[in-house]
Amino acid sequence: DKNAEALAILRGYEFNDKFPSDVLREAQKIKFVEQQNRKDLTKLLTITIDGDDAKDFDDAISVEKIENGYKLYVHIADVSHYVKEGGILDRAAFERATSVYFPGGVFPMLPETISNGVCSLRPNEKKFTVTVVMDVDDKGDVINTEFYDSVTMSDYRMTYDQVTKILDGDKDLIKKYQKITDMLQNCKLLADIIHQKRKAQGSIDFGSKESKIILDSNGDVIDIYPYIEQISNSIIEQFMVLTNETVAEYLSKRKLPSIYRVHEEAGGDKLEMFVQFIKGLGYQLDLRGGISPSIFSNLLEEIKGKDEEPIINKVMLRTMQKAIYSTKNSGHFGLSLASYCHFTSPIRRYPDLMVHRVLKAAINDKTSLKFIERYKNLCERAAKQSTQREIAAAMAVRDVDDYYKAIYMTKHIGECYKGIISGIVSSGIFVSMENTVEGFLSIDDLPDDRYLVDEKNYCVKGVKYKFSLSDKIKVKIK
């Protein structure tokens, strides 16, 4: 049973598809009950934009054109209103620390009555949210911010495909969604301004290829192809990054305990090896002025659209430090930001839930010395747990993806594919195909020759043949 195999992989990383009965009972008790002490934004034109199969909508947006810029409202599900610190639900969320999304399913951090129900910002339903309002000028600078507990109501549940088609001029969709067409155009203009500012700051946009694995109702793999980022994905990404930065700056300035998303700068042996690697491909990394994000983003700009782009992307990612959760605000190298946190996904990430609790305490004047001392310890524990479980989730999803890719390719034995050499090791070469599946060619499978593997220069040399990283190659599935 293919589903059982995928579940076994996830269980192996200590993720579980079932919640204990006391957690489920507690979740069932939770209901939306009107409150008077919240800012009523239910009349504000508000939308969510997510993937086709999403059910846990934890962010909604509203955009208005103002003089010299835009007013951006980002409404995030107020999970902390329902999931109280130290309670049964909180302990269950802490243990999981993250939702795990994999082909054909999800292991949610919180029971579905919360994640897909009372907290999910479904259209035409009143929901409790925490709203961040940012006035952004035409240079992309945030000139004014407000934070408040709010009650909102999403007017439309939009998908990335729909929004992209509207922005590309789809007449039928424009007619159907005419109430929000102007707002979507403003969203695009604002996202472009924010993106240009980030680019100028040197933010690194890896653009790595993710796989889209399509299953049928029996768990069989129908197709695998690269997931294509659309303009609508970029809009939401720019807005959420800006919100996370804004919240992190607010908490950092007030010296409140929090959890930051930190990313140390690249360096050491890995960086030296990367410099040698790209030199072999005809590129240089200018380190004379020191290490900065812009030297990497400039390289990515230089290789855009070239055959070697995915390989350099991949090796550059390995060169970088891993981003982690920490109570020390040491900045985010990849995004070229002094302060950054995760705030926009409290339904599916525990650090976001903790940041919500601290922000809500701050905006409601409840940050007593007792609160600060307690949250220093709570944030420390949560940052450590969340980093560990995030790594486990990434490894679990990678293994599940690899399993489905292997299953898919068993149907294509004997067929030929175009690929690109994506790795060189002493025993052979890795080949990445256009559908994102990676396979291995042993030295014995190469044309007859006397081969010498030069791992340092990423090539396999023979008398007649030479195979180098990023070379195009045609392979047969064995």
Steps between C-alpha positions, in 0.01 A plus 500: 500500500667819377325720756617275783857520368492881504346500850773261619769743382332787689454285812871416479570870559259497798215679324150369562177526303289447815447731797438363852130487593532770772650740240213431257242548776655835594504609134130411461409743781641799315241731346498852356332736749463872415726745691460876539863596565620439144529731202218409261643464148220284361400776252857533365546328160710195593620192311708188552734364228616139536560180305211308344498231768564720807254483791686675783486866400701688762563825311272749322584832339345839421670773294398863450667769288595803708695818426863415409450127549278224633335388823557127545292305753621150585250308713634187670281240672499564876583143602631617839146612594392133496823311574591618848856485632564178695164341413437156345490641145811709559698197623392298193598788267838543676577129461431504125629858449405493131244368255649256250375527141573211263350368174136411560479611863599700805579426864370824657656663807152553642181289463304570183203652687745783580738502201231462232208623711474772765841659420500461121413830327227351283291738287184663640576391858594734784843410639726630776827631357806701592533778241822674400443824306794641305510825303755432227636786288593478132859405593385196700570656842251442782425851628231413754379182675206398720423172674167393643275213601232492233199319367506458122300329228658380178290597198665260255708183520733541202755254362844582358384387154191725504692810613774446241241461222318818611828694497574354156165632371263200511170668403267240652676507838526881497122515449435242774729674752455863391463616864863410574668551160624852586629380836688213334665746260606709801631183668722433199630858485575502875667155491722619212608806702583284806684248281712771333601635840599151619698445183688827555578390858655176363233250609584157357226343288601137450203398287572132565285246317240327715315192380127479448397137549147419382325196650170337406242382755685167541830668587653424159729765350345645186763764426805682635612842379676813631274724710478831316499815712244748366470875536231445767740286708746787492235752614420296812867426567596869485212602729571227757876568510428870555255417782746264668772765481268771637395288799860393572618864497216604734582228757876546468484878562297436815750235615220251559569125510420344165597237245688624195569328172876539468735417216875533553726623220679252273867431558774245579598195294161472332533849355855431375378182329210692341738766365712224340190326367358803317850589375497164318175608333641836395360723776655703780393610845652834591584475871737798514240719669409227753209257511159650431168367366534716186803306369283187491191675359716657224628155405144363487404788272797420274407130460124551461360286216831320434541120503717510811253713701331210689837340587658823627177570691520158665870525595453858624220383729734236646766768551265708714438450869161356591241750623391420857275633776674692777422743781808701395428745221809457281329589171420311182792488254304351206227765518754772585293607802612612847181361663277218385254260662223258403160650584270435204423126540392426861267219387793296374816624679554520875751794497233716331256413780757608762573826315123569493480462877784746554367753247148484646640554849695802371208668320271439800754631756544167676880465483570500873839396641341170600379448139846583359682259734255218424512554124881507487494139610196401290646651182835328560332158528272564201785619274704186571205262454378677183843488334532127571151413376535722192813306398321170564201616291724602208677163505171309526346686205816448292486126569129481415564691176788266413278198566228627264760595239642146509149352469427730204822413315439124526229559236762649266776237502667484158392853405746776412513842667695823463684604813776711643794377711421619851766326712837321476622242753775237490261224387317690226280794409155626597265612224201728557222466243260769383222357719723563813572128554868432566667170409847350533738379229783281625840517331422155351198645317708762316636433148815281501804703600762526775344751740648709776260676737605858583260589783677829569428627147167316478578285196565144384785487244575220257734473203212553254219639717455760769191557715476825698249654734211674313571307175187399313465125471252243370425202725296183491312384810659176615 
